[in-house]
């Protein structure tokens, strides 16, 4: 490797340069290294990392981990064998998110076609802004967005892949604001009336983050009540809109949720659409988590009315296992709102005297300049399994969740929050020592401490990872999300046994 | 492959599910596929794609390319051999951004250590928000940000990797606004005075995009004049600030540029810092492109005064070849401003009753929820070549630019805009038919048409890719950026010969 053992003199006087005719990258040695690294990735991340006989995590205290990793960045480089050991170490101490026992977040599992698409994306190192530099991906993104819009029921429209659902939601909010007050782009909010946003108390925190970032303010996010299952109450939305208007605010944006983060609730879209139409508000659906039900004939009714929205955020990196990140913002708009709202017409990138149709230069639709290619992985996976492959994944996730719920009902100590509507199975584990003591004054306080202890034990033993959280007046409960394509029924049995094993003595 | 040839019945009745005990992913077949795909990537992207005897691009008209790629997404999946052909096709028709003759953007080239880090990142599929789920990367990001801050001269501070420089710049703007008016987070801009931002006429378009997105408005971006080389004029900045104040606006943010996109100009930071201090304004530096000069003892003077800034955006995916995307926002702040400004305290993710120090859960510093790991590739590359490896790359780029300039001076028909300050070599090519006719009335009009034609020819022949653009009253000129670690002197000779060959008859 040309620069593996640099001449120490060079550090002292960078004016002493090697021959200008010697490139700084040796392809042969580089490719050898990449080949070796690939083998390690295969072995450590994809073989061991998905093997139920191996740990899902190798817990280390931060101080110890820092020492093990030797993170410090130095003046001089290191030889290949040392670097390959580092690749191994990073894999070893990282969480195996593709492991069947990783249920900690709304992403998990591995799809090898998607992963091949991701490796190809990285190797091609392309920026998705002009046809000139990303011909394949400009066309491919258009087709993938079209395919996703088709699931919504839109034959036309627009869209963009964004770096995560939070930013997709932000885009929707900004578009709604621009549509209502086009002058906001040049003049800003100064001089405009106070704008109001409506979302449910169980919606994702990104709605508030977006309101803060866009200069609207979190106080102007009006919280709409939810029913006992966590679904937005349309009548309350209607009331809150009228109240806001009576207080001089201008409602402009409703963010509903299809698949809330914690309970997996689906807001009643059709009834919310009625309210939005009545008040002429932009209807956005944060379907980052739940959007994939659209692939299921059996379950897509959860999103009945989706086609009436103005915008939908949908993250195939979640339920479809497309890999982080893959977040689509989908729009019904056909008036080029995305470009009008975000364009800056930079002449160094979007020259108008190019020899091809410059409408193919999609980059000015985005607030990013550099934008990663997020469509290839989804496209290749879609080609591999077809829409019916996605249908199967979604339906199987529902079946697993159903099975898990039925098993929990048969066991003492597992208390469901309620029957799940989606694949989020939310429950308390009540250890034997607390059973039958629901009336005790300290019961809730004690129950709140159970999940954190079980969580600590499972992480330190590395047997599984599952999330817990409080919600409103409900103390800490577990949320199991069972949608990895790697899962089988016996994994469900393991999950229940394991929670019991870890918490039996509490 | 389990779902390669799905039973057509399943499409019609998704209720018919396979045995719940059969996972939907077959690891053995999946890994076989990934292995084959890796070989294709190696051959097509990394071997052929970096070979000067191969084309840098394979131009196709959009309609033809769409047909060749068969982009359509269908109900049923495809067999492996077909999918592998698709991997090959995507590679074939994509631009080879790692090719030594790709000079079209401010990213180019390949670093194999970085690429290994990127493959590992993709395989690990981690989200950088909590220590629980990303222990290695929480610590690693901290160290890499520390390493970059050290180059600025800051022993303390904060930071974050963002999805591109535009978003890094947005963050800086939002932080500055929050520091000045903390109530903006909850109350929004409504009721606040008009805020003003200052940046030069040659700064990146993301400053205006950010102002629009954050609700400040593009009209409130006050354009500061530049000198003949494209550097912000501090006296004009001072004047414009005073003028804005006299008109009732509140100046709060100055965005200077280290390495402008087109001309590679470096704003005089020390003198701008004086102005910012005088008026108590947040000083941000968009060093997305130029930041890497900090690794060079010889050239870091271009950023003299950088340590006086409040924030710096620096993209190692540009000059350091870290791969898209790798964009650091660096802050001098030690008051936890990033978290205060952006936190939403979501209880499902950032539980306070965890068994480890929850300050390690960095996710609430970000407006994203899902955030990709962008530190590993830079860390591994840094470990591989050391700081002096980066020094060498930067110094070599300057040497190549110098050589290129000297060669151009020797050739008739190459007219430099001016001596470059950085590695952006900006020039007009004047074809023989136009030489000596500078006085003609249509000279500028004719000159404006030269670069687009040469560009079209080079793309259609696939021999090289280099950008052109107009700037102010300067008609279309080429911008060559010569920093790929794959370049050698003979490539510079080729670039000049090739422009001449393509434009000699115009």
Interface residues (C-beta under 8 A of the other chain):
Chain A: X1 X3 X4 X6 X10 X11 X13 X14 X15 X17 X18 X20 X21 X22 X23 X24 X25 X27 X29 X30 X31 X33 X34 X35 X37 X38 X41 X42 X45 X46 X47 X50 X57 X59 X60 X61 X62 X65 X66 X69 X71 X72 X73 X74 X75 X76 X77 X78 X82 X83 X86 X87 X90 X91 X93 X94 X95 X97 X98 X100 X104 X105 X107 X109 X110 X111 X112 X113 X115 X116 X118 X119 X120 X122 X123 X124 X125 X126 X127 X131 X132 X133 X134 X135 X136 X137 X138 X139 X140 X143 X144 X147 X163 X164 X165 X166 X167 X170 X174 X177 X184 X185 X186 X187 X188 X189 X190 X192 X193 X194 X195 X204 X205 X206 X208 X209 X210 X211 X212 X213 X214 X215 X216 X217 X218 X219 X220 X261 X262 X296 X297 X298 X315 X317 X323 X324 X325 X327 X341 X342 X344 X345 X346 X347 X348 X349 X351 X353 X354 X355 X356 X357 X360 X367 X368 X369 X370 X371 X372 X376 X379 X380 X382 X383 X384 X385 X386 X387 X388 X389 X391 X392 X393 X395 X396 X399 X400 X403 X448 X449 X452 X455 X456 X459 X465 X467 X468 X469 X470 X471 X476 X479 X485 X486 X487 X488 X489 X490
Chain B: X1 X3 X4 X6 X10 X11 X13 X14 X15 X17 X18 X20 X21 X22 X23 X24 X25 X27 X29 X30 X31 X33 X34 X35 X37 X38 X41 X42 X45 X46 X47 X50 X59 X60 X61 X62 X65 X66 X69 X71 X72 X73 X74 X75 X76 X77 X78 X83 X86 X87 X90 X91 X93 X94 X95 X97 X98 X100 X104 X105 X107 X109 X110 X111 X112 X113 X115 X116 X118 X119 X120 X122 X123 X124 X125 X126 X127 X131 X132 X133 X134 X135 X136 X137 X138 X139 X140 X143 X144 X147 X163 X164 X165 X166 X167 X170 X174 X177 X184 X185 X186 X187 X188 X189 X190 X192 X193 X194 X195 X204 X205 X206 X208 X209 X210 X211 X212 X213 X214 X215 X216 X217 X218 X219 X220 X261 X262 X296 X297 X298 X315 X317 X323 X324 X325 X327 X341 X342 X344 X345 X346 X347 X348 X349 X351 X353 X354 X355 X356 X357 X360 X367 X368 X369 X370 X371 X372 X376 X379 X380 X382 X383 X384 X385 X386 X387 X388 X389 X391 X392 X393 X395 X396 X399 X400 X403 X448 X449 X452 X455 X456 X459 X465 X467 X468 X469 X470 X471 X476 X479 X485 X486 X487 X488 X489 X490
